[in-house]
Amino acid sequence: MIARNPSRLEKRDHYFTAATLPPPVEAEKVAADGNRAEKQAKPRRPRSRRLGGKPYPTFPLTPHPNGQFCKKIRGKTHYFGTVDDPDAALSEYHRWCDALHSGRVARVTRTVELTVADLANRYLNAKERKRENGQLTPGAFVEYHRHCERFIEFFGGQREVKTITRDDLEDYRAFLGRGVNATTLSNRIGGARSILKFAYENELIETPVRFGEAFKRPERRLLRRAKAQSGRSHFHAEEIRKILAVAPPTLQAMILMGINCAHGNTDIGNLPASCIDLERGRVDYPRVKTGIDRRCPLWPETIEAVRAGIAEIGRWKVARDPAAKGLLFVTRNGLPCVRSEFGTTRDGRPKVVLHDSIKTAMQRAMKKAGVVLPGLGFYGLRSSFETIGSETGNQVAVDHIMGHAPLSSDMGAVYRKHVADDALLQVTAYVRKWLWGDRPPSRELQG
C-alpha cells in the first residue's frame, strides 16, 4: 500500500512500560465458560524509578523501561539486573565489563529472567525495523501490536516467560476464543506462537515454550465451516454484468481488470501505467503482496475500458500527488486509489487509516445495481477468477495469473521457469466466455 505522508513512530526501545502495563486478566485458570478469576494487583514501581532513575549521578548504568539496569557496549545493549537492587546490578556489571568492552564475549549470561513485557517490546522492535525497511506493511505491524497487547493483558507484563506452561496456554486459548469465529482464533493463536518462538530463536530464553496439543490452530473443518457461514465470496456472471452497466468508465476498467487479470484493490491501486501494454494486449505486473511475477493477456473489452478510464481521468485535469506519479489510476483529487496513513493514537498505540476509493466506488455501484451481499466486494472478483479459471484444469496458468506463491514442497514450481502464453490465453478466454456468454459485451460497457 502507498502511504501519503506517513508519520513515523517515535523511535523507542519499548512499547509497554511498567507504568502503563495493565494487570493480567486472571491470576488463576480461565474457565471454559468465560468467568474471570481474581485479578493480580498492579506491579509496584521499581525503587530506582521512583527516585528518578539512577541511585546517584555517577552510576554507570541506566534504568531501562523493562525494569532492568542496562548499558550499551560496542553498539549492543546489555542488562545487568533489576532496578530494585542497584548494588547487585553494579556488581554484575563489574564482573562482565572487561570482557564486554574488549569483545571477548558477545553477551551477558542472563541473570534476570525475561518478562512478558520485555519480550513484547523486543518482538515489536524487530517488527518495527522490518516496517521501516519496507518488509512489513503498516497494517501488519498494527496487528502484531494487538497480539502483544492481548498477550500482556492475559499474562501480565511482569510474568516471567519461562514460567508459562501448557496449562497456561490452554487457558490463554480459551481467552483468545471468546466471541470470535474459528478464523479469527486461528490468526490469534498464530500471533501468540510467533511471539513465543521469537523468544527462543533469539536466545532470550534457554528452552522453548512447549505449546502442547491444546494450543494448536483450529482444525481445517472448523475453518471451512466458519468460511461457509461468512457467506459467498465470489460473484456470479450476471451480477458482474449488472455492476458494469451502472459503473462509470474508470470503475468499469477496474472491474474488468479484476475479473480478467485477478487483480485486487491494492494491485489496481498501485498499478504503474508502464506495466500495461494496450497495443499488445497484456499486463506484466508482479503481485504487490507476494512480489511474484505474473502476466496476463487482456480481453478486447478490458483494453477498451482502460482507454476510456484513462480518458476520463485526463478530463479531471487534477495535479497528481507525488505518491501517484506514474500510476494508471488515481482519484479525483490526484491521490492513489488505495493508500494508508500510519501514525499513533493519543495513548501511543500504532494505527493505520486505510483509504480505499476502489472499495467505496464498488460498493456504491453494487448498491445501485441491486447486488448487495454481506462481505462481498471488489476483492470477490479475484475469487471469481480463481473459481471459474480452475474449471479449465490448467491450475499452473491460473496460479501464475493469480500471483500465488508456490508451496516449498512443489518441486514442479522449482524447476518451472516459464508458463506459455497459450496456457494463459486458455484460462482468460474461458473466464471471458463465462462472463459474457453469447451477449455482446458492448451493451454493458456502454451503460
C-alpha positions as CSV (number, residue, x, y, z in Angstrom):
1,M,0.0,0.0,0.0
2,I,1.2,3.5,-0.7
3,A,1.2,5.9,2.2
4,R,0.7,9.6,1.8
5,N,2.9,11.5,4.2
6,P,3.1,8.5,6.6
7,S,4.0,9.6,10.1
8,R,6.8,7.6,11.7
9,L,6.5,6.2,15.1
10,E,8.8,7.8,17.6
11,K,12.0,5.8,17.9
12,R,11.9,3.9,21.1
13,D,13.1,0.7,22.7
14,H,9.8,-0.1,24.3
15,Y,6.1,-0.1,23.7
16,F,4.9,-1.4,27.1
17,T,6.4,0.0,30.3
18,A,5.9,-0.9,34.0
19,A,3.9,2.3,34.4
20,T,1.4,1.5,31.6
21,L,1.1,-2.3,31.9
22,P,-2.4,-3.5,32.7
23,P,-2.9,-6.1,35.3
24,P,-3.2,-9.6,34.0
25,V,-6.7,-10.7,33.0
26,E,-6.6,-13.6,35.5
27,A,-4.4,-14.9,38.2
28,E,-6.0,-18.4,38.1
29,K,-7.2,-20.5,35.2
30,V,-9.7,-19.1,32.7
31,A,-12.8,-21.3,33.0
32,A,-14.3,-22.6,29.7
33,D,-17.5,-20.7,30.3
34,G,-15.5,-17.4,30.3
35,N,-15.9,-16.5,34.0
36,R,-13.0,-14.3,35.3
37,A,-11.0,-15.1,38.4
38,E,-9.5,-12.6,40.8
39,K,-7.1,-10.2,39.1
40,Q,-3.5,-9.7,40.3
41,A,-2.5,-6.4,41.8
42,K,-0.7,-3.9,39.7
43,P,3.1,-4.3,39.9
44,R,4.9,-1.8,42.2
45,R,7.1,0.7,40.5
46,P,10.8,-0.1,40.9
47,R,12.7,1.8,43.6
48,S,15.2,3.5,41.3
49,R,12.4,4.7,39.0
50,R,10.6,6.2,42.0
51,L,13.9,8.1,42.8
52,G,14.0,9.4,39.2
53,G,16.5,7.0,37.6
54,K,20.0,6.3,38.8
55,P,20.7,5.9,42.5
56,Y,23.4,8.6,42.2
57,P,24.6,10.8,39.3
58,T,27.8,8.9,38.5
59,F,26.2,5.5,38.5
60,P,27.5,3.8,35.3
61,L,24.2,2.0,34.4
62,T,20.9,3.4,33.0
63,P,17.5,2.2,34.1
64,H,15.6,0.6,31.2
65,P,11.8,0.8,30.9
66,N,11.6,-3.0,31.2
67,G,12.7,-2.7,34.9
68,Q,16.4,-3.5,34.5
69,F,19.7,-1.6,34.5
70,C,21.4,-1.6,31.2
71,K,24.4,-0.2,29.3
72,K,25.3,0.0,25.6
73,I,28.7,-1.5,24.9
74,R,30.2,-1.9,21.4
75,G,26.8,-1.0,19.9
76,K,24.8,-3.6,21.8
77,T,22.6,-3.1,24.9
78,H,23.3,-5.4,27.8
79,Y,21.3,-5.9,31.0
80,F,22.8,-6.4,34.5
81,G,19.9,-6.7,37.0
82,T,16.7,-5.2,38.3
83,V,16.5,-1.5,39.2
84,D,15.2,-2.7,42.6
85,D,18.8,-3.7,43.5
86,P,21.4,-1.3,42.1
87,D,24.2,-2.8,44.1
88,A,23.7,-6.2,42.6
89,A,23.4,-4.8,39.1
90,L,26.6,-2.8,39.6
91,S,28.4,-5.9,40.9
92,E,27.2,-7.8,37.8
93,Y,28.4,-5.0,35.5
94,H,31.9,-5.0,37.1
95,R,32.0,-8.8,36.6
96,W,31.4,-8.5,32.9
97,C,32.6,-5.1,31.9
98,D,36.2,-6.0,30.9
99,A,35.1,-9.0,28.8
100,L,32.4,-7.0,27.1
101,H,34.5,-3.9,26.4
102,S,37.3,-6.0,25.0
103,G,34.9,-8.0,22.8
104,R,35.9,-11.4,24.4
105,V,32.2,-12.2,25.0
106,A,29.2,-11.0,22.9
107,R,26.5,-11.0,25.6
108,V,25.9,-11.3,29.3
109,T,24.6,-14.6,30.6
110,R,21.1,-13.8,31.7
111,T,20.7,-13.4,35.4
112,V,17.3,-11.8,35.3
113,E,14.6,-13.8,33.6
114,L,12.8,-12.4,30.5
115,T,9.4,-10.9,31.4
116,V,6.3,-10.9,29.1
117,A,6.6,-7.1,28.7
118,D,10.3,-7.3,27.8
119,L,9.5,-10.0,25.2
120,A,6.7,-7.9,23.7
121,N,9.0,-4.9,23.4
122,R,11.8,-6.8,21.8
123,Y,9.4,-8.5,19.4
124,L,7.8,-5.2,18.3
125,N,11.2,-3.6,17.9
126,A,12.1,-6.3,15.4
127,K,8.9,-5.9,13.5
128,E,9.3,-2.1,13.6
129,R,12.7,-2.4,11.8
130,K,11.1,-4.6,9.2
131,R,8.3,-2.0,8.7
132,E,10.9,0.8,8.3
133,N,12.7,-1.2,5.7
134,G,9.6,-1.8,3.7
135,Q,9.5,-5.6,4.5
136,L,6.3,-5.2,6.6
137,T,3.1,-3.3,5.8
138,P,1.8,-0.8,8.4
139,G,-1.3,-2.8,8.8
140,A,0.6,-6.0,9.6
141,F,2.6,-4.1,12.3
142,V,-0.5,-2.9,13.9
143,E,-1.8,-6.4,14.0
144,Y,1.4,-7.6,15.7
145,H,1.0,-4.9,18.3
146,R,-2.6,-6.2,19.0
147,H,-1.2,-9.7,19.5
148,C,1.3,-8.3,22.1
149,E,-1.5,-6.3,23.8
150,R,-3.6,-9.5,24.3
151,F,-0.5,-11.4,25.4
152,I,0.2,-8.9,28.2
153,E,-3.4,-8.4,29.1
154,F,-3.7,-12.1,29.9
155,F,-0.4,-13.0,31.5
156,G,0.6,-9.6,33.0
157,G,3.7,-7.7,32.0
158,Q,5.8,-8.8,34.9
159,R,5.3,-12.6,34.4
160,E,8.5,-14.5,33.6
161,V,8.2,-16.1,30.2
162,K,9.9,-19.3,31.3
163,T,7.1,-20.0,33.8
164,I,4.4,-20.2,31.0
165,T,3.2,-23.8,30.9
166,R,1.0,-25.8,28.6
167,D,-1.9,-25.4,31.0
168,D,-1.5,-21.6,30.9
169,L,-1.6,-21.7,27.1
170,E,-4.7,-23.8,27.2
171,D,-6.4,-21.1,29.3
172,Y,-5.0,-18.5,27.0
173,R,-6.6,-20.2,24.0
174,A,-10.0,-20.0,25.8
175,F,-9.4,-16.3,26.4
176,L,-8.5,-15.7,22.7
177,G,-11.5,-17.5,21.5
178,R,-14.1,-15.5,23.4
179,G,-16.7,-14.1,20.9
180,V,-14.7,-14.8,17.7
181,N,-15.0,-17.4,15.0
182,A,-12.5,-20.1,14.1
183,T,-10.7,-18.0,11.5
184,T,-10.0,-15.1,13.9
185,L,-9.0,-17.6,16.6
186,S,-6.6,-19.2,14.2
187,N,-4.9,-15.9,13.5
188,R,-4.7,-15.0,17.2
189,I,-3.1,-18.3,18.1
190,G,-0.6,-17.9,15.2
191,G,0.3,-14.5,16.6
192,A,0.9,-15.8,20.1
193,R,3.0,-18.7,18.9
194,S,5.1,-16.3,16.8
195,I,5.9,-14.2,19.9
196,L,7.0,-17.2,21.9
197,K,9.0,-18.7,19.1
198,F,10.8,-15.4,18.7
199,A,11.9,-15.6,22.3
200,Y,13.7,-18.9,21.8
201,E,15.0,-18.3,18.3
202,N,16.6,-15.0,19.5
203,E,18.2,-16.6,22.6
204,L,16.0,-14.7,25.0
205,I,15.1,-17.9,26.8
206,E,17.1,-21.1,27.3
207,T,14.5,-23.6,26.4
208,P,11.5,-23.2,24.1
209,V,7.9,-22.9,25.4
210,R,6.1,-26.1,24.7
211,F,2.7,-25.4,23.2
212,G,1.1,-28.8,23.7
213,E,-1.9,-30.2,21.8
214,A,-4.4,-27.6,23.2
215,F,-2.6,-24.6,21.7
216,K,-2.9,-25.5,18.1
217,R,-4.9,-23.7,15.5
218,P,-8.5,-24.8,14.9
219,E,-9.0,-27.8,12.7
220,R,-9.5,-27.2,9.0
221,R,-13.1,-28.4,9.1
222,L,-13.9,-25.7,11.6
223,L,-12.2,-23.1,9.4
224,R,-14.2,-24.3,6.4
225,R,-17.4,-24.1,8.5
226,A,-16.5,-20.5,9.6
227,K,-15.8,-19.5,6.0
228,A,-19.1,-21.0,4.8
229,Q,-21.0,-19.1,7.5
230,S,-19.5,-15.8,6.4
231,G,-21.4,-16.0,3.1
232,R,-20.5,-16.1,-0.6
233,S,-17.1,-14.6,-1.5
234,H,-17.4,-14.6,-5.3
235,F,-19.7,-13.0,-8.0
236,H,-22.0,-14.7,-10.5
237,A,-21.5,-13.6,-14.1
238,E,-24.9,-11.8,-14.3
239,E,-24.0,-9.8,-11.1
240,I,-20.8,-8.5,-12.7
241,R,-22.7,-7.5,-15.8
242,K,-25.2,-5.6,-13.8
243,I,-22.5,-3.7,-11.9
244,L,-20.7,-2.9,-15.2
245,A,-23.9,-1.5,-16.6
246,V,-24.1,1.2,-13.9
247,A,-20.4,1.8,-13.2
248,P,-18.6,4.9,-14.5
249,P,-15.8,4.4,-17.1
250,T,-12.9,4.3,-14.6
251,L,-14.6,1.8,-12.4
252,Q,-15.6,-0.3,-15.4
253,A,-11.9,-0.5,-16.3
254,M,-11.0,-1.6,-12.7
255,I,-13.7,-4.2,-12.6
256,L,-12.6,-5.7,-15.9
257,M,-9.0,-5.7,-14.7
258,G,-10.2,-7.5,-11.6
259,I,-12.1,-10.3,-13.4
260,N,-9.7,-10.5,-16.4
261,C,-6.4,-10.4,-14.5
262,A,-7.4,-11.4,-11.0
263,H,-6.2,-8.0,-9.6
264,G,-7.3,-7.0,-6.1
265,N,-7.8,-3.5,-4.7
266,T,-4.2,-2.9,-3.8
267,D,-3.0,-4.4,-7.1
268,I,-5.0,-1.9,-9.1
269,G,-4.4,1.0,-6.7
270,N,-0.6,0.6,-7.2
271,L,-0.6,-0.5,-10.9
272,P,2.1,1.5,-12.8
273,A,1.0,2.6,-16.2
274,S,4.3,1.2,-17.6
275,C,3.2,-2.4,-16.7
276,I,0.3,-2.4,-19.1
277,D,0.7,-2.7,-22.8
278,L,-2.6,-1.8,-24.5
279,E,-1.2,-2.3,-28.0
280,R,-0.1,-5.9,-27.4
281,G,-2.9,-6.5,-25.0
282,R,-1.1,-7.7,-21.9
283,V,-0.2,-6.7,-18.4
284,D,3.1,-7.7,-16.8
285,Y,2.9,-6.8,-13.1
286,P,4.3,-8.5,-10.0
287,R,1.8,-9.0,-7.3
288,V,2.1,-6.4,-4.6
289,K,1.5,-8.8,-1.7
290,T,3.9,-11.5,-2.6
291,G,6.2,-10.0,-5.3
292,I,5.6,-13.0,-7.5
293,D,6.0,-12.2,-11.2
294,R,2.8,-12.6,-13.3
295,R,1.5,-11.7,-16.7
296,C,-1.9,-11.9,-18.2
297,P,-3.5,-11.4,-21.6
298,L,-6.1,-8.6,-21.8
299,W,-9.6,-9.0,-23.3
300,P,-10.6,-6.6,-26.1
301,E,-13.3,-5.2,-23.7
302,T,-10.7,-4.6,-21.0
303,I,-8.4,-2.7,-23.4
304,E,-11.3,-0.6,-24.5
305,A,-12.4,0.1,-20.9
306,V,-8.9,1.0,-19.7
307,R,-8.6,3.5,-22.6
308,A,-11.9,5.0,-21.6
309,G,-10.9,5.2,-18.0
310,I,-7.6,6.9,-18.9
311,A,-9.5,9.4,-21.0
312,E,-11.9,10.1,-18.1
313,I,-9.0,10.7,-15.6
314,G,-7.5,13.1,-18.2
315,R,-10.7,15.1,-18.2
316,W,-10.4,15.7,-14.5
317,K,-7.3,17.8,-15.0
318,V,-6.0,17.3,-11.5
319,A,-2.4,17.7,-10.3
320,R,-1.1,14.3,-9.1
321,D,0.2,13.8,-5.7
322,P,3.9,12.7,-5.7
323,A,2.8,9.2,-4.5
324,A,0.5,8.9,-7.5
325,K,3.1,9.7,-10.2
326,G,3.2,7.0,-12.8
327,L,0.1,5.1,-11.6
328,L,-2.5,4.1,-14.1
329,F,-5.5,5.0,-11.9
330,V,-5.9,7.9,-9.5
331,T,-8.7,9.6,-7.5
332,R,-10.4,12.8,-8.5
333,N,-8.0,14.5,-6.1
334,G,-4.9,13.1,-7.8
335,L,-4.2,10.6,-5.0
336,P,-3.5,6.9,-5.2
337,C,-6.7,4.9,-5.2
338,V,-5.5,2.8,-2.3
339,R,-3.3,4.3,0.3
340,S,-2.6,4.2,4.0
341,E,-1.6,6.7,6.7
342,F,0.4,5.3,9.5
343,G,0.7,7.0,12.9
344,T,-0.2,6.7,16.6
345,T,-3.3,7.3,18.7
346,R,-3.4,9.7,21.6
347,D,-2.3,6.9,24.0
348,G,0.7,6.0,21.9
349,R,-0.7,2.9,20.1
350,P,0.1,2.4,16.4
351,K,-2.7,2.8,14.0
352,V,-3.3,2.7,10.3
353,V,-6.0,4.6,8.4
354,L,-6.7,2.9,5.1
355,H,-8.2,4.9,2.2
356,D,-9.6,2.7,-0.5
357,S,-11.6,4.6,-3.1
358,I,-12.0,1.4,-5.2
359,K,-13.8,-0.3,-2.4
360,T,-16.1,2.7,-1.9
361,A,-16.9,3.1,-5.6
362,M,-17.6,-0.7,-6.0
363,Q,-20.0,-0.6,-3.0
364,R,-21.8,2.3,-4.5
365,A,-22.1,0.6,-7.9
366,M,-23.2,-2.7,-6.3
367,K,-26.0,-0.9,-4.3
368,K,-27.1,0.9,-7.5
369,A,-27.2,-2.4,-9.4
370,G,-29.0,-4.2,-6.6
371,V,-26.1,-6.6,-6.0
372,V,-25.7,-6.4,-2.2
373,L,-24.3,-9.4,-0.3
374,P,-22.7,-9.3,3.2
375,G,-18.9,-9.4,3.0
376,L,-18.7,-9.3,-0.8
377,G,-16.9,-6.5,-2.5
378,F,-14.3,-5.8,-5.2
379,Y,-11.9,-8.5,-4.0
380,G,-14.6,-11.0,-4.8
381,L,-13.5,-10.6,-8.5
382,R,-10.3,-12.5,-7.7
383,S,-12.3,-15.3,-6.1
384,S,-14.5,-15.4,-9.2
385,F,-11.4,-15.7,-11.5
386,E,-9.9,-18.5,-9.4
387,T,-13.2,-20.4,-9.2
388,I,-14.0,-20.2,-12.9
389,G,-10.5,-20.4,-14.2
390,S,-9.8,-23.6,-12.2
391,E,-12.5,-25.3,-14.3
392,T,-10.1,-25.4,-17.2
393,G,-7.9,-27.9,-15.3
394,N,-4.9,-25.7,-16.0
395,Q,-4.1,-24.7,-12.4
396,V,-0.5,-23.8,-13.3
397,A,-1.7,-21.0,-15.5
398,V,-4.4,-19.9,-13.0
399,D,-1.8,-19.7,-10.2
400,H,0.6,-17.7,-12.5
401,I,-2.1,-15.1,-13.2
402,M,-3.2,-15.0,-9.6
403,G,0.4,-14.4,-8.4
404,H,0.2,-17.3,-5.9
405,A,3.5,-18.2,-4.2
406,P,4.1,-22.0,-4.7
407,L,4.5,-24.3,-1.7
408,S,8.0,-25.2,-0.7
409,S,7.1,-28.8,-1.4
410,D,6.1,-28.0,-5.0
411,M,9.2,-29.2,-6.9
412,G,7.4,-28.5,-10.2
413,A,7.4,-24.8,-9.4
414,V,11.1,-25.0,-8.5
415,Y,12.0,-26.3,-12.0
416,R,9.3,-24.5,-13.9
417,K,10.8,-21.3,-15.5
418,H,8.1,-20.3,-17.8
419,V,4.3,-20.5,-18.4
420,A,3.3,-20.4,-22.1
421,D,1.1,-17.6,-23.4
422,D,-1.2,-20.2,-24.9
423,A,-1.9,-21.6,-21.4
424,L,-2.7,-18.2,-20.1
425,L,-4.9,-17.4,-23.1
426,Q,-6.8,-20.7,-22.5
427,V,-7.7,-19.6,-18.9
428,T,-8.6,-16.0,-19.7
429,A,-10.7,-17.0,-22.7
430,Y,-12.7,-19.4,-20.6
431,V,-13.4,-16.8,-18.0
432,R,-14.4,-14.3,-20.7
433,K,-16.9,-16.8,-22.2
434,W,-18.3,-17.4,-18.7
435,L,-18.7,-13.7,-18.1
436,W,-20.2,-12.6,-21.5
437,G,-21.7,-15.9,-22.9
438,D,-23.3,-15.0,-26.3
439,R,-24.1,-11.5,-25.2
440,P,-22.4,-8.5,-26.9
441,P,-20.2,-7.1,-24.1
442,S,-20.5,-3.6,-25.6
443,R,-24.0,-3.3,-24.2
444,E,-22.7,-3.4,-20.6
445,L,-19.8,-1.2,-21.3
446,Q,-21.9,1.5,-22.9
447,G,-24.1,1.6,-19.8
